[in-house]
Amino acid sequence: MQQKTVFLISVLMLLSLMVWAMPAAAETVTIAQIQETPDGLAGPSPYEGQEVTFSGVVTRRTMNNYFVQDGSGPWSGILINHFFNNVAEGDNVTLTGFVSESNGMTMLSMPATTTNSNGNPIPDATVITNADLGEAYEGVLITINNAECIGVSGQEWKIDDTTGLATVGTYCTVYTPTIGTVYNVTGIGNETIDGYRINPRSATDVVEVPQGPSVVTIAQIQETPDGLAGPSPYEGQEVTFSGVVTRRTMNNYFVQDGSGPWSGILINHFFNNVAEGDNVTLTGFVSESNGMTMLSMPATTINSNGNPIP
């Protein structure tokens, strides 16, 4: 009897040790739970080093990695570091792996992968500003609208949307922009050792925004920043303004908006059909000739005739 008791105790102890030694099952979570930091600022995942299971849709895939997203908005995407993966964009996948950090970027490396379905819609890009680009949008498909390219450094470029500057990166593709052109840029946010980036997935993610003329006054065209001699602050830009013709010849005329300093401008327009006293609206490019600010061959609309000369 005593031997049986000892044997049973030994078996129970062995089973206890086996249970204690078994690894904990992966916790089923959402991508947002993995990504969102306690204070909402930059920092490691609260699940760093833990094994997790979650699902989402592949938004961008390369041979060595891909991004998965669950819904849209902040904290909804994550990088999967998976060499020679066989997923496709639009696949709904369930992944099990360990959460890690690299240069501030949260990821899973070489996870166990189950493809649940194919051809699912890619989650909508979340529209943000340059000022918003940060931790909450790493791994997330985002769009920054009306951002002017202000410089190129290597293959990366800087954009300004009036809320601040952002960098367009090359994680997914390389795009060559034109400095001074305004774009709507869609891409996936990521973090590197020197900051955050938006990474277009392909050339179709970068859309040029046509820029119409600036509607200004003659005074805005003419007045220099220091009030002294110098080119117009609008030199080289397309503008629209209105005024009254004060003097006309066959090849040019002068237009004035009110009276006083900075109120008049020369219009260089061969064989024009305006008359003194006409109220006109002009659209054209501001230029300088021998220090004289002018518009050359503008598109002209005559609004009324016989107006008083200023």
Phi and psi in degrees as a GROMACS rama.xvg file:
@    title "Ramachandran Plot"
@    xaxis  label "Phi"
@    yaxis  label "Psi"
@TYPE xy
-62.9603  -37.5636  GLN-2
-65.3142  -40.388  GLN-3
-63.4863  -39.6893  LYS-4
-63.9269  -45.2376  THR-5
-61.0844  -42.0617  VAL-6
-61.62  -45.3324  PHE-7
-63.4515  -41.2237  LEU-8
-63.0359  -40.9503  ILE-9
-62.9462  -41.905  SER-10
-63.368  -44.3158  VAL-11
-62.9682  -41.2782  LEU-12
-64.3999  -40.9466  MET-13
-63.1942  -44.6217  LEU-14
-61.9391  -40.0244  LEU-15
-62.0515  -43.6254  SER-16
-62.8316  -39.4314  LEU-17
-65.0613  -42.7871  MET-18
-64.5039  -42.4585  VAL-19
-63.6881  -35.1015  TRP-20
-81.1965  -16.5484  ALA-21
-67.5975  135.445  MET-22
-66.2934  146.06  PRO-23
-67.0547  144.783  ALA-24
-66.0783  147.907  ALA-25
-60.8021  137.023  ALA-26
-81.1191  134.324  GLU-27
-84.8409  120.459  THR-28
-136.062  176.769  VAL-29
-100.16  162.456  THR-30
-61.0456  -38.4709  ILE-31
-61.1303  -37.1471  ALA-32
-64.6473  -37.0971  GLN-33
-68.6915  -41.2415  ILE-34
-86.1752  -36.2395  GLN-35
-72.6211  124.802  GLU-36
-83.8424  156.281  THR-37
-56.5717  -37.8531  PRO-38
-99.8509  2.71722  ASP-39
76.1803  4.95227  GLY-40
-106.901  -177.767  LEU-41
-60.6325  140.743  ALA-42
162.712  169.537  GLY-43
-70.7817  159.402  PRO-44
-62.4209  142.762  SER-45
-65.8288  -11.741  PRO-46
-103.919  12.0839  TYR-47
-53.4037  130.433  GLU-48
83.8741  -4.19006  GLY-49
-101.388  153.557  GLN-50
-90.0117  130.509  GLU-51
-134.677  161.697  VAL-52
-128.071  133.715  THR-53
-155.73  169.827  PHE-54
-128.668  159.045  SER-55
178.499  -177.532  GLY-56
-108.248  135.612  VAL-57
-71.8767  121.942  VAL-58
-99.9815  -24.1511  THR-59
-158.609  136.996  ARG-60
-134.355  136.309  ARG-61
-123.45  -178.098  THR-62
-63.9901  -32.6467  MET-63
-106.909  -8.73739  ASN-64
-161.836  171.713  ASN-65
-157.82  164.779  TYR-66
-112.118  140.414  PHE-67
-122.732  140.311  VAL-68
-135.086  144.295  GLN-69
-120.295  98.6481  ASP-70
77.0654  -157.634  GLY-71
-130.358  170.727  SER-72
98.5981  -179.957  GLY-73
-61.1907  146.627  PRO-74
69.0573  12.2161  TRP-75
-94.3736  -3.86355  SER-76
-125.988  161.225  GLY-77
-154.124  149.528  ILE-78
-87.3461  135.155  LEU-79
-114.147  115.058  ILE-80
-91.6993  100.891  ASN-81
-144.288  100.723  HIS-82
-67.4498  138.556  PHE-83
53.7399  41.2869  PHE-84
-70.8151  160.984  ASN-85
-121.682  26.5138  ASN-86
-85.422  167.943  VAL-87
-132.824  153.622  ALA-88
-59.7723  134.084  GLU-89
95.9164  -9.96278  GLY-90
-70.306  136.678  ASP-91
-92.8133  120.495  ASN-92
-125.126  152.066  VAL-93
-114.645  129.181  THR-94
-122.854  142.199  LEU-95
-129.997  122.64  THR-96
-172.473  -176.997  GLY-97
-98.97  134.016  PHE-98
-77.1731  132.388  VAL-99
-139.409  172.142  SER-100
-127.071  140.669  GLU-101
-141.357  114.964  SER-102
53.8501  35.502  ASN-103
87.812  -6.33182  GLY-104
-94.7945  123.705  MET-105
-79.0354  139.03  THR-106
-156.923  168.208  MET-107
-113.168  140.389  LEU-108
-114.365  128.458  SER-109
48.7819  54.7349  MET-110
-76.9601  160.297  PRO-111
-70.8096  130.503  ALA-112
-125.09  131.841  THR-113
-121.316  124.477  THR-114
-90.4005  116.285  THR-115
-85.1749  -37.4303  ASN-116
-162.397  163.593  SER-117
-118.247  162.766  ASN-118
68.1806  26.0512  GLY-119
-76.6679  152.641  ASN-120
-61.1949  139.883  PRO-121
-72.0715  133.433  ILE-122
-53.7595  146.456  PRO-123
-62.4526  141.554  ASP-124
-68.6293  139.738  ALA-125
-89.5681  126.183  THR-126
-80.8954  124.191  VAL-127
-132.099  177.223  ILE-128
-109.169  169.338  THR-129
-56.7993  -36.8298  ASN-130
-65.6203  -25.7156  ALA-131
-80.1326  -23.6618  ASP-132
-60.7618  116.337  LEU-133
-172.811  -156.606  GLY-134
-54.1409  -39.2293  GLU-135
-65.8248  -17.5114  ALA-136
-113.532  13.3596  TYR-137
-71.544  130.358  GLU-138
82.9348  -0.575906  GLY-139
-104.063  141.339  VAL-140
-76.7825  120.115  LEU-141
-133.147  163.925  ILE-142
-132.908  134.371  THR-143
-115.574  120.739  ILE-144
-99.5693  153.983  ASN-145
51.4273  53.3446  ASN-146
-113.143  124.437  ALA-147
-87.143  132.739  GLU-148
-72.5596  119.546  CYS-149
-112.424  -3.63936  ILE-150
178.406  155.465  GLY-151
-125.588  133.58  VAL-152
-130.343  105.267  SER-153
66.0872  -122.216  GLY-154
-101.765  -4.00382  GLN-155
-94.6183  159.749  GLU-156
-143.665  156.703  TRP-157
-102.886  139.751  LYS-158
-124.993  148.45  ILE-159
-127.108  117.988  ASP-160
-109.803  19.6378  ASP-161
79.1096  -8.48173  THR-162
-98.4618  -4.59453  THR-163
144.407  -175.756  GLY-164
-102.295  150.95  LEU-165
-141.077  158.621  ALA-166
-106.154  132.466  THR-167
-94.4381  117.688  VAL-168
-97.4885  -175.223  GLY-169
-123.69  23.2884  THR-170
-60.8108  -36.2885  TYR-171
-106.974  -35.1449  CYS-172
-159.138  166.156  THR-173
-111.486  129.409  VAL-174
-127.042  134.455  TYR-175
-101.273  110.103  THR-176
-90.7952  177.955  PRO-177
-112.91  123.407  THR-178
-61.2482  134.619  ILE-179
94.1713  -11.5076  GLY-180
-87.5249  144.16  THR-181
-97.7206  134.873  VAL-182
-129.987  153.641  TYR-183
-98.6801  121.528  ASN-184
-115.198  123.603  VAL-185
-110.615  143.515  THR-186
178.67  -174.433  GLY-187
-105.19  131.657  ILE-188
-75.0954  142.379  GLY-189
-146.958  165.207  ASN-190
-117.589  137.564  GLU-191
-122.862  -177.859  THR-192
-64.4115  -21.115  ILE-193
-119.135  27.306  ASP-194
128.37  -173.835  GLY-195
-98.8958  154.315  TYR-196
-140.705  157.882  ARG-197
-108.783  130.877  ILE-198
-120.355  103.29  ASN-199
-55.9934  143.419  PRO-200
-80.4641  -29.9665  ARG-201
-159.678  177.029  SER-202
-61.7464  -26.9564  ALA-203
-70.5205  -11.8347  THR-204
-79.9736  -7.83498  ASP-205
-112.83  114.204  VAL-206
-119.225  122.788  VAL-207
-71.7889  135.244  GLU-208
-100.424  113.468  VAL-209
-60.2894  135.581  PRO-210
-108.675  119.749  GLN-211
-78.1752  172.065  GLY-212
-67.3073  150.088  PRO-213
-77.0112  132.238  SER-214
-87.1397  116.094  VAL-215
-135.055  175.723  VAL-216
-100.662  163.133  THR-217
-61.0793  -37.6005  ILE-218
-61.4067  -37.7873  ALA-219
-65.0233  -36.1126  GLN-220
-68.4386  -41.8914  ILE-221
-86.8023  -34.7732  GLN-222
-74.0005  125.802  GLU-223
-83.9785  155.973  THR-224
-55.9945  -37.1124  PRO-225
-101.034  2.9948  ASP-226
76.3576  4.95008  GLY-227
-105.635  -178.121  LEU-228
-61.6753  141.742  ALA-229
162.433  169.611  GLY-230
-69.9075  159.608  PRO-231
-62.8701  142.168  SER-232
-64.6091  -12.354  PRO-233
-103.926  12.8948  TYR-234
-54.131  130.336  GLU-235
84.5879  -4.99628  GLY-236
-101.982  153.452  GLN-237
-88.643  131.606  GLU-238
-134.386  160.534  VAL-239
-128.061  133.402  THR-240
-154.372  169.8  PHE-241
-128.8  158.715  SER-242
179.028  -176.249  GLY-243
-109.803  135.521  VAL-244
-70.5179  123.034  VAL-245
-101.953  -23.5477  THR-246
-159.3  136.474  ARG-247
-134.304  138.509  ARG-248
-124.865  -177.454  THR-249
-65.3827  -31.0252  MET-250
-107.766  -9.8321  ASN-251
-162.639  171.849  ASN-252
-157.977  166.379  TYR-253
-112.137  141.622  PHE-254
-123.934  139.792  VAL-255
-133.563  143.323  GLN-256
-119.164  98.5172  ASP-257
77.4433  -156.574  GLY-258
-130.611  170.42  SER-259
98.1954  -175.81  GLY-260
-63.2494  148.642  PRO-261
66.4218  13.8695  TRP-262
-95.0695  -5.18304  SER-263
-124.729  161.128  GLY-264
-152.988  149.941  ILE-265
-87.5619  135.052  LEU-266
-114.574  115.011  ILE-267
-91.7058  100.782  ASN-268
-144.851  100.855  HIS-269
-67.7578  139.405  PHE-270
54.2055  40.6125  PHE-271
-71.1274  162.047  ASN-272
-121.612  25.8268  ASN-273
-86.7412  167.281  VAL-274
-132.094  153.988  ALA-275
-58.524  135.42  GLU-276
94.36  -10.0708  GLY-277
-70.5063  135.524  ASP-278
-90.9273  120.922  ASN-279
-125.202  152.142  VAL-280
-115.427  127.675  THR-281
-121.29  141.905  LEU-282
-129.608  123.163  THR-283
-172.603  -175.63  GLY-284
-99.7597  133.67  PHE-285
-76.5016  133.716  VAL-286
-139.264  171.237  SER-287
-125.618  140.862  GLU-288
-141.972  113.863  SER-289
53.4434  36.9789  ASN-290
86.4047  -3.71532  GLY-291
-96.2274  124.289  MET-292
-80.7776  138.228  THR-293
-157.251  168.388  MET-294
-113.568  139.929  LEU-295
-114.138  128.493  SER-296
48.4745  53.8792  MET-297
-75.7254  160.089  PRO-298
-71.0694  131.376  ALA-299
-125.357  132.099  THR-300
-121.555  124.616  THR-301
-90.8203  114.199  ILE-302
-84.155  -35.7698  ASN-303
-163.231  164.044  SER-304
-118.707  163.025  ASN-305
67.8295  26.6815  GLY-306
-77.1133  153.079  ASN-307
-60.8795  140.688  PRO-308
-74.5036  133.874  ILE-309
